[in-house]
Amino acid sequence: MPDPDEKPGFSTETTDGWIGALLDVASHRAPIIADAASAAVGRLYEVSPDHNALIGEADTVSRFLYATGFSGHGFLQGPTVGEIMRDLVLKHPPVVDVTR
Ligand SMILES: Cc1cc2nc3c(=O)[nH]c(=O)nc-3n(C[C@H](O)[C@H](O)[C@H](O)COP(=O)(O)OP(=O)(O)OC[C@H]3O[C@@H](n4cnc5c(N)ncnc54)[C@H](O)[C@@H]3O)c2cc1C
Protein backbone atom coordinates (compact mmCIF):
# COMPACT_ATOMS: atom_id res chain seq x y z
CA MET A 1 0.00 0.00 0.00
CA PRO A 2 1.75 3.18 -1.12
CA ASP A 3 1.46 6.38 0.88
CA PRO A 4 -1.09 8.56 -1.00
CA ASP A 5 0.69 11.69 0.28
CA GLU A 6 4.11 10.58 -1.01
CA LYS A 7 5.58 12.98 -3.58
CA PRO A 8 7.47 11.53 -6.58
CA GLY A 9 11.18 11.30 -5.79
CA PHE A 10 13.89 9.06 -4.46
CA SER A 11 13.29 9.17 -0.71
CA THR A 12 13.31 5.83 1.11
CA GLU A 13 12.30 7.34 4.47
CA THR A 14 9.25 5.90 6.23
CA THR A 15 6.82 7.86 8.37
CA ASP A 16 4.89 6.84 11.47
CA GLY A 17 1.71 8.32 9.97
CA TRP A 18 1.85 6.00 6.99
CA ILE A 19 2.47 2.93 9.16
CA GLY A 20 -0.63 3.81 11.21
CA ALA A 21 -2.73 4.11 8.04
CA LEU A 22 -1.36 0.80 6.76
CA LEU A 23 -2.20 -0.99 10.01
CA ASP A 24 -5.76 0.43 9.88
CA VAL A 25 -6.27 -1.16 6.44
CA ALA A 26 -4.52 -4.37 7.45
CA SER A 27 -6.70 -4.77 10.53
CA HIS A 28 -9.77 -4.93 8.24
CA ARG A 29 -8.34 -6.95 5.36
CA ALA A 30 -5.85 -9.29 7.04
CA PRO A 31 -5.72 -8.85 10.84
CA ILE A 32 -2.83 -11.30 11.16
CA ILE A 33 -0.65 -8.87 9.19
CA ALA A 34 -1.58 -5.99 11.49
CA ASP A 35 -0.53 -8.11 14.47
CA ALA A 36 2.73 -9.16 12.84
CA ALA A 37 3.84 -5.79 11.46
CA SER A 38 6.55 -4.25 13.62
CA ALA A 39 8.98 -2.61 11.20
CA ALA A 40 8.90 -0.92 7.79
CA VAL A 41 11.31 -0.13 4.99
CA GLY A 42 10.88 2.38 2.18
CA ARG A 43 11.66 1.24 -1.37
CA LEU A 44 11.23 2.73 -4.83
CA TYR A 45 9.38 1.73 -7.97
CA GLU A 46 9.18 3.38 -11.33
CA VAL A 47 5.91 4.96 -12.49
CA SER A 48 4.99 5.38 -16.16
CA PRO A 49 2.85 8.38 -17.22
CA ASP A 50 -0.40 6.35 -17.26
CA HIS A 51 0.63 3.85 -14.52
CA ASN A 52 0.66 1.01 -17.04
CA ALA A 53 3.60 -1.13 -18.13
CA LEU A 54 5.49 -0.70 -21.39
CA ILE A 55 5.57 -4.03 -23.22
CA GLY A 56 6.62 -4.75 -26.78
CA GLU A 57 9.39 -4.93 -29.33
CA ALA A 58 11.52 -1.98 -30.33
CA ASP A 59 11.04 -0.63 -33.84
CA THR A 60 14.69 0.21 -34.36
CA VAL A 61 16.70 -2.52 -32.58
CA SER A 62 16.20 -6.04 -33.88
CA ARG A 63 14.61 -8.42 -31.38
CA PHE A 64 14.86 -5.93 -28.49
CA LEU A 65 11.87 -6.98 -26.36
CA TYR A 66 10.90 -5.05 -23.24
CA ALA A 67 8.51 -5.37 -20.32
CA THR A 68 9.07 -2.58 -17.83
CA GLY A 69 7.49 0.38 -16.04
CA PHE A 70 5.00 -1.69 -14.06
CA SER A 71 4.26 1.22 -11.72
CA GLY A 72 3.99 -0.89 -8.60
CA HIS A 73 1.73 -3.64 -9.93
CA GLY A 74 4.11 -5.78 -11.97
CA PHE A 75 4.08 -8.70 -9.57
CA LEU A 76 0.37 -9.37 -9.95
CA GLN A 77 0.62 -8.99 -13.74
CA GLY A 78 3.61 -11.34 -13.95
CA PRO A 79 1.83 -14.49 -15.20
CA THR A 80 0.17 -12.72 -18.14
CA VAL A 81 3.24 -10.64 -18.94
CA GLY A 82 5.22 -13.88 -19.08
CA GLU A 83 2.78 -15.28 -21.63
CA ILE A 84 2.91 -12.07 -23.68
CA MET A 85 6.73 -12.12 -23.70
CA ARG A 86 6.71 -15.79 -24.69
CA ASP A 87 4.51 -14.92 -27.67
CA LEU A 88 6.70 -11.96 -28.65
CA VAL A 89 9.83 -14.14 -28.51
CA LEU A 90 8.12 -16.74 -30.72
CA LYS A 91 6.74 -13.99 -33.03
CA HIS A 92 3.15 -15.11 -32.33
CA PRO A 93 0.30 -12.61 -31.82
CA PRO A 94 0.34 -11.94 -28.03
CA VAL A 95 -2.48 -13.34 -25.88
CA VAL A 96 -3.26 -9.70 -24.99
CA ASP A 97 -3.07 -6.89 -27.55
CA VAL A 98 -0.22 -4.63 -26.38
CA THR A 99 -0.01 -2.40 -29.44
CA ARG A 100 -1.26 0.69 -27.58
C1 LIG B 1 8.35 -1.25 -2.82
C2 LIG B 1 7.66 -2.00 -3.94
C3 LIG B 1 6.38 -2.46 -3.76
C4 LIG B 1 5.74 -3.15 -4.76
N1 LIG B 1 4.47 -3.62 -4.53
C5 LIG B 1 3.86 -4.34 -5.46
C6 LIG B 1 2.57 -4.90 -5.20
O1 LIG B 1 1.99 -4.76 -4.11
N2 LIG B 1 1.97 -5.61 -6.19
C7 LIG B 1 2.56 -5.80 -7.41
O2 LIG B 1 1.95 -6.44 -8.25
N3 LIG B 1 3.78 -5.29 -7.68
C8 LIG B 1 4.45 -4.56 -6.75
N4 LIG B 1 5.68 -4.03 -7.00
C9 LIG B 1 6.24 -4.11 -8.36
C10 LIG B 1 6.87 -5.44 -8.66
O3 LIG B 1 7.72 -5.83 -7.61
C11 LIG B 1 7.66 -5.26 -9.97
O4 LIG B 1 6.80 -4.71 -10.96
C12 LIG B 1 8.19 -6.60 -10.46
O5 LIG B 1 9.02 -7.19 -9.49
C13 LIG B 1 8.97 -6.37 -11.75
O6 LIG B 1 9.46 -7.62 -12.17
P1 LIG B 1 10.58 -7.72 -13.23
O7 LIG B 1 10.90 -9.17 -13.34
O8 LIG B 1 10.18 -6.96 -14.46
O9 LIG B 1 11.83 -6.90 -12.64
P2 LIG B 1 12.65 -7.18 -11.32
O10 LIG B 1 11.87 -7.93 -10.30
O11 LIG B 1 13.19 -5.82 -10.94
O12 LIG B 1 13.81 -8.13 -11.81
C14 LIG B 1 14.87 -7.66 -12.61
C15 LIG B 1 16.06 -8.53 -12.28
O13 LIG B 1 17.10 -8.26 -13.19
C16 LIG B 1 18.31 -8.21 -12.47
N5 LIG B 1 19.22 -7.38 -13.28
C17 LIG B 1 19.18 -6.05 -13.52
N6 LIG B 1 20.20 -5.70 -14.32
C18 LIG B 1 20.89 -6.81 -14.60
C19 LIG B 1 22.05 -7.08 -15.38
N7 LIG B 1 22.69 -6.13 -16.07
N8 LIG B 1 22.49 -8.34 -15.43
C20 LIG B 1 21.85 -9.36 -14.76
N9 LIG B 1 20.74 -9.16 -14.01
C21 LIG B 1 20.28 -7.91 -13.94
C22 LIG B 1 17.93 -7.57 -11.15
O14 LIG B 1 18.89 -7.87 -10.16
C23 LIG B 1 16.60 -8.26 -10.86
O15 LIG B 1 16.75 -9.50 -10.19
C24 LIG B 1 6.37 -3.35 -6.00
C25 LIG B 1 7.68 -2.89 -6.20
C26 LIG B 1 8.32 -2.22 -5.17
C27 LIG B 1 9.75 -1.76 -5.39
The ligand as a Tripos MOL2 file, in Angstrom:
@<TRIPOS>MOLECULE
LIG
   53    58     1     0     0
SMALL
NO_CHARGES

@<TRIPOS>ATOM
      1 C1          8.3470   -1.2520   -2.8160 C.3       1 LIG1
      2 C2          7.6550   -1.9960   -3.9440 C.ar      1 LIG1
      3 C3          6.3800   -2.4570   -3.7620 C.ar      1 LIG1
      4 C4          5.7350   -3.1530   -4.7640 C.ar      1 LIG1
      5 N1          4.4730   -3.6160   -4.5310 N.ar      1 LIG1
      6 C5          3.8610   -4.3440   -5.4630 C.ar      1 LIG1
      7 C6          2.5710   -4.9030   -5.2030 C.ar      1 LIG1
      8 O1          1.9920   -4.7560   -4.1070 O.2       1 LIG1
      9 N2          1.9720   -5.6130   -6.1870 N.ar      1 LIG1
     10 C7          2.5570   -5.8010   -7.4060 C.ar      1 LIG1
     11 O2          1.9510   -6.4430   -8.2540 O.2       1 LIG1
     12 N3          3.7800   -5.2880   -7.6820 N.ar      1 LIG1
     13 C8          4.4450   -4.5630   -6.7450 C.ar      1 LIG1
     14 N4          5.6760   -4.0320   -7.0020 N.ar      1 LIG1
     15 C9          6.2380   -4.1100   -8.3570 C.3       1 LIG1
     16 C10         6.8690   -5.4430   -8.6630 C.3       1 LIG1
     17 O3          7.7180   -5.8310   -7.6110 O.3       1 LIG1
     18 C11         7.6640   -5.2620   -9.9720 C.3       1 LIG1
     19 O4          6.8020   -4.7100  -10.9630 O.3       1 LIG1
     20 C12         8.1940   -6.5970  -10.4600 C.3       1 LIG1
     21 O5          9.0190   -7.1930   -9.4920 O.3       1 LIG1
     22 C13         8.9740   -6.3710  -11.7500 C.3       1 LIG1
     23 O6          9.4630   -7.6190  -12.1710 O.3       1 LIG1
     24 P1         10.5790   -7.7190  -13.2320 P.3       1 LIG1
     25 O7         10.8990   -9.1700  -13.3450 O.co2     1 LIG1
     26 O8         10.1800   -6.9590  -14.4560 O.co2     1 LIG1
     27 O9         11.8280   -6.9040  -12.6440 O.3       1 LIG1
     28 P2         12.6470   -7.1790  -11.3190 P.3       1 LIG1
     29 O10        11.8670   -7.9270  -10.2980 O.co2     1 LIG1
     30 O11        13.1940   -5.8190  -10.9440 O.co2     1 LIG1
     31 O12        13.8120   -8.1350  -11.8090 O.3       1 LIG1
     32 C14        14.8730   -7.6650  -12.6130 C.3       1 LIG1
     33 C15        16.0590   -8.5290  -12.2760 C.3       1 LIG1
     34 O13        17.1020   -8.2610  -13.1920 O.3       1 LIG1
     35 C16        18.3120   -8.2070  -12.4740 C.3       1 LIG1
     36 N5         19.2230   -7.3850  -13.2830 N.ar      1 LIG1
     37 C17        19.1840   -6.0520  -13.5210 C.ar      1 LIG1
     38 N6         20.1990   -5.6970  -14.3240 N.ar      1 LIG1
     39 C18        20.8880   -6.8090  -14.6030 C.ar      1 LIG1
     40 C19        22.0460   -7.0810  -15.3830 C.ar      1 LIG1
     41 N7         22.6860   -6.1350  -16.0680 N.pl3     1 LIG1
     42 N8         22.4930   -8.3440  -15.4320 N.ar      1 LIG1
     43 C20        21.8520   -9.3560  -14.7650 C.ar      1 LIG1
     44 N9         20.7380   -9.1600  -14.0130 N.ar      1 LIG1
     45 C21        20.2790   -7.9070  -13.9360 C.ar      1 LIG1
     46 C22        17.9340   -7.5680  -11.1520 C.3       1 LIG1
     47 O14        18.8850   -7.8740  -10.1630 O.3       1 LIG1
     48 C23        16.6000   -8.2630  -10.8630 C.3       1 LIG1
     49 O15        16.7510   -9.5030  -10.1900 O.3       1 LIG1
     50 C24         6.3690   -3.3530   -6.0050 C.ar      1 LIG1
     51 C25         7.6820   -2.8920   -6.1990 C.ar      1 LIG1
     52 C26         8.3180   -2.2180   -5.1750 C.ar      1 LIG1
     53 C27         9.7470   -1.7590   -5.3900 C.3       1 LIG1
@<TRIPOS>BOND
     1     1     2 1
     2     2     3 ar
     3     2    52 ar
     4     3     4 ar
     5     4     5 ar
     6     4    50 ar
     7     5     6 ar
     8     6     7 ar
     9     6    13 1
    10     7     8 2
    11     7     9 ar
    12     9    10 ar
    13    10    11 2
    14    10    12 ar
    15    12    13 ar
    16    13    14 ar
    17    14    15 1
    18    14    50 ar
    19    15    16 1
    20    16    17 1
    21    16    18 1
    22    18    19 1
    23    18    20 1
    24    20    21 1
    25    20    22 1
    26    22    23 1
    27    23    24 1
    28    24    25 2
    29    24    26 1
    30    24    27 1
    31    27    28 1
    32    28    29 2
    33    28    30 1
    34    28    31 1
    35    31    32 1
    36    32    33 1
    37    33    34 1
    38    33    48 1
    39    34    35 1
    40    35    36 1
    41    35    46 1
    42    36    37 ar
    43    36    45 ar
    44    37    38 ar
    45    38    39 ar
    46    39    40 ar
    47    39    45 ar
    48    40    41 1
    49    40    42 ar
    50    42    43 ar
    51    43    44 ar
    52    44    45 ar
    53    46    47 1
    54    46    48 1
    55    48    49 1
    56    50    51 ar
    57    51    52 ar
    58    52    53 1
@<TRIPOS>SUBSTRUCTURE
     1 LIG1         1 GROUP 0 **** ****
